[in-house]
Amino acid sequence: MIEQFITSFIASSAFGIIFNAPVKTLFKCGFVGMVGWMVYIGLYEYTLDSVFATLIASFFIAIISQFFAKAYKTPMIIFNVSGIIPLVPGGLAYDAMRRVVENDYNAAIPLAAKAFMISGAIAIGLVLSEVINQIIRKASLRKMVQ
């Protein structure tokens, strides 16, 4: 478990470097990715399907990214992109494409479908967090006006 957390931290920080994130945010980018991976592993290993675990983990990544963006006055996308990297189903997509090249379509279709569902879960988790954040902001703004 600890190896996975350290690896996800390093991977997220490294992608922050690749995406030219400011040096002062690299530790935070790694932290966001590590927390997202911890949530995913905790849910997937013990209770849930990988798609739903990815949805919840990406939701948490977006929430932490919003917090860091406000706290450090940095664009949220820096933390989102770096933090989401451990959840991307690259190996699954590779296996699906390898099966297509090998003309093993019966094995490729379920793998590709799962990769698409995981990718969609990532997108939905990020958007859902932003929608909830906007609703909370508007509700608090209405209370301030009244």
N, C-alpha and C positions, 0 to 999 in steps of 0.2 A: 504494500500500500504506500509506504513512504517513498519508495522508488518511483512509483507512478506520480505522486504529488510533485516530487523534485523534477522529474522529467517534464511534466506539464508546465511547471514554472519556467524551466529553461526554454522549452519550445515557444511558449507565449512571449517571453522576453526576446528571444531570437527573432521572432516574426516582427516584434516591435522595431528591432534594428533594421530588418529588411524593409519595412514600411516607413523608415526614416522618422520614427517617433522621437520626440525630444529625449535626451539622455536622462533627464530627471524623472521621466515617466516610465522608464523601462522596468523598474522594480514593481511599480503598480500594475503595469501590463501583465507581468508574470504572475502577480498575486491574483488578478482577475481570472486569468486562465486556470490557475491552480484551484481556486475556489469553484469555478465552473466544473472542472474535472472531478473534484471531490463530491459535489452534488450529484453529478452523473453516476459516478461509481457507486456512491451510497444508495442511490435509487435503483440502478440497474442490477447490481449484484444481489441485492436483498429483496426487492419487491417488484419492480416494474419492467415493462417492455423497454427496449432501447429507444424507441421513437418517443414515447412519453417522457422517459428520463431525460432525453435530449431537449425536449420542449421545456421542461422545468429548469434544467441547467442553463439553457440560453436565456430564460427569463431572469434567473439570478444574475447572470453575467451582465445583462442590460441594466438591472437595478444597481449593481455595484458600479458599473460604468457611469451611470447618471450621477451617482453620489460623488465619485472621483472627479467627474467633469465639473461639478459645481464647486467642490472643495478646492480644487487646484486650478480652476479657471482655464481648463483645457478642453478642446473639443471631445465630445463623447466617443466619436468614431475611433479615436486612437486606442481607447480601452476595449471597445467592442470588437474591433477586428483582431487585435492581438489575443483577446480573451477567448474568442470563439474557435480559434485554431485547433485546440485539442479535440473539439467535438466534430470537426469536419470528417465525413465518412470517406476519406480518400482511399483507404485500403479496400473498402467494400466496393467502391466504384471501379477501382483497378481490377479486382477479381471479376466483376461483372463484364468489363470490357475484354478481359483475357478469355473468358468463356465465349464471348461473341466471336472473337478471332479464331478460337478453336472450334467454332460451329456447334457449340454445346448450348443451344438456345434455351433448352428446358432448365438448365442450371443458371443461365444468365438472367432470365426474366425476374425470378424472385430476388436476386441480389441487386439488380438495378432498381427494382421497385422499392426495396428497403433503403437503398442509398437516396432515392428521391424523397421518400417519406422523412428520412432523417434530415435531409437538407431543408425540406419544407418546415419541419419542426423547429429548426434553428431560426428560420425567417419569422415564423409565427411567434416564437418566444420573444424575439427582439421587438417585433411590432406590438405585441400585446403589452409588454412592459411600457413602451412609449405611450400607448393609448391610455393605460391606467394612470400613468404619470400626468398626462394632459387633463384627464378627468379630475384628478385630485387638485391640480393647480387651479382649474376653473372653479371648482367648488370652494376652495379656500379664498379665491379672489372674490367670489360672490359674497362670502361671509364678511370679508373686509369692507366691501362696498355698502353692505346693509348696516 
